[in-house]
Amino acid sequence: MTMTRPLFNTEVLKAEISQIRQFDDKVSTFGDLIRLTLGQPDFKTPDHIKEAAKRAIDGDFSFYTPTAGYLPLRQAAADFVREKYRLNYDPKTEVQATVGATEALAATLLTLLNPGDKVIIPSPFFSLYESLVRYAKAEPIFIDTSATGFKVDPAILKKTIAAHGDCLKAVIFNYPNNPTGTTWNEAEVKEIADILRTYPDVIAISDEIYSEIVYDQPFVSLGEHLRDQTVVINGLSKSHAMTGWRLGLIFAPKYLSEQIVKTHQSLVTSASSITQYAAVEALTAGKNDALSMKEQYQKRRDVVIKALRALDFEIAEPTGAFYIFARIPEQFGQNSFDFCYELARETKVALIPGAAFGAAGEGYVRLSYAASLSDITEAMNRIHTYITQHSQ
Ligand SMILES: Cc1ncc(COP(=O)(O)O)c(C=O)c1O
C-alpha cells in the first residue's frame, strides 16, 4: 500500500537530533573528558530555595496552580523585574509561570504563528528557536551577525523586515546571547526598539534568560523600551542554578498574555506547584543569589579570554552569559566539527562546534566556562599545547 500522507509532522521528520547531542555522543567514546560544553550552571541551587521546596512538599502544596501560575509567584516576578530592570507588568494579567524558558518560547511561538509566517532569527542562535518556528510551519529568516560583533545591525534589521513585508510575524532576540556571550547596551536596545515601533504588527520575542549574568554594565531589557510589542522570556534556570526545576517566566502586555496563556494551558496546564513555591523564595529572599555566581563566572571568563587570545583565537566580546565564542585560528583550515573532534581526541577537552548554532557559527567554537576553575585552567594548558604543536 502506498502512503498518501506523511505519518508525521514533516518538519519533525526533517529535524535532526541536536547537533550538540550528536557531537557529545561521538566524543564520549574518548573517555574522561574535560567538558566545557555545558549550557547550565555548575553551581548547586542555593539552600534556602531547596528549604522552601521542602516546606511546599510537607505543606501539601501539591495541587494544580492557576494556569498562569501561583499569584504570589507572579507578584514576586513582577516586583523582581520592576526593581532590577525597570519593567512594569501587572502580575494578574501580564505575567505567567511556565515550564522553563523552553515552554515559554513554545507557547509564545505556537500562539503567534500561522503557516507561512516568517520569523527573523539572528544567527548564530540557540537551536530551539528554529525547531519551534519550523514545527509551527513558519519560516525562519536568518540574519548573520558574525560581521557585526554578533549583534543585530539596525540597518540590516530594517532591510530584512522591509524585504519580508506582511509575512513577517516576529523577531527573536537573545541578549546576553547563547552561544556568543555578547549583550547589548541601552543605546543599542533603544535603536532596535525605534525600528520595530514603526512595524507595530511585528512582535519581538526577547529571550532574556541570562539577564542576571551580565558583566561590567547594567542589563537592559527590550521590554523597557518596546513594551507594547514585546514578549519577554526569562526564568530561573541560569540566574539561580535551577535548570532541573523547570521554571520559566513570560512578561507580555495583556493582549498577548491572554492568548499565550491558552496555549500554555493546552501544553502543560501549569508549572509544577512545588517549583513555583520555591521560586517565590528565589525571587524575593534570593533576588541577589546570582551575584556571587557571577563573580566566579567573571574570574573564569578572564582566565579563558587571556589564554585563548594569547593563542590567536579571535573572541567576540563576552559581556554576558557563561560562553566564549572563539574563531578557530586560520592555520587549522578545518570546519568547526572536525576541529572540535580532533581537539577532543588528542587533548580530551570538549568544546562545541560553532556550526551547531547555525551556518553563521561555522569557523568558531563555543566554550562554556560553567566549569570549575581547576578544570578550566587544565583545559587551557592542554589547548595551549595542542595549538602550539599544530602551529609548527
Ligand atoms: C538562550 C536560551 N534560551 C532558553 C534556554 C532554555 O532555558 P530553560 O532551561 O529555562 O528551559 C536556554 C538553555 O540553555 C538558553 O540558552
The ligand as an SDF file (V2000), in Angstrom:
LIG
                    3D

 16 16  0  0  0  0  0  0  0  0999 V2000
   19.1930   31.1760   25.1460 C   0  0  0  0  0  0  0  0  0  0  0  0
   18.4400   30.1390   25.9000 C   0  0  0  0  0  0  0  0  0  0  0  0
   17.1190   30.2220   25.9880 N   0  0  0  0  0  0  0  0  0  0  0  0
   16.4070   29.3020   26.6480 C   0  0  0  0  0  0  0  0  0  0  0  0
   17.0100   28.2320   27.2610 C   0  0  0  0  0  0  0  0  0  0  0  0
   16.1590   27.2110   27.9510 C   0  0  0  0  0  0  0  0  0  0  0  0
   16.0300   27.5060   29.3050 O   0  0  0  0  0  0  0  0  0  0  0  0
   15.1550   26.6240   30.2920 P   0  0  0  0  0  0  0  0  0  0  0  0
   16.0740   25.6720   30.9730 O   0  0  0  0  0  0  0  0  0  0  0  0
   14.6000   27.6260   31.2780 O   0  0  0  0  0  0  0  0  0  0  0  0
   14.0960   25.9550   29.5220 O   0  0  0  0  0  0  0  0  0  0  0  0
   18.3930   28.0980   27.2060 C   0  0  0  0  0  0  0  0  0  0  0  0
   19.0740   26.9400   27.8150 C   0  0  0  0  0  0  0  0  0  0  0  0
   20.2230   26.6470   27.5940 O   0  0  0  0  0  0  0  0  0  0  0  0
   19.1420   29.0840   26.5070 C   0  0  0  0  0  0  0  0  0  0  0  0
   20.4710   29.0130   26.4140 O   0  0  0  0  0  0  0  0  0  0  0  0
  1  2  1  0
  2  3  1  0
  2 15  2  0
  3  4  2  0
  4  5  1  0
  5  6  1  0
  5 12  2  0
  6  7  1  0
  7  8  1  0
  8  9  2  0
  8 10  1  0
  8 11  1  0
 12 13  1  0
 12 15  1  0
 13 14  2  0
 15 16  1  0
M  END
$$$$
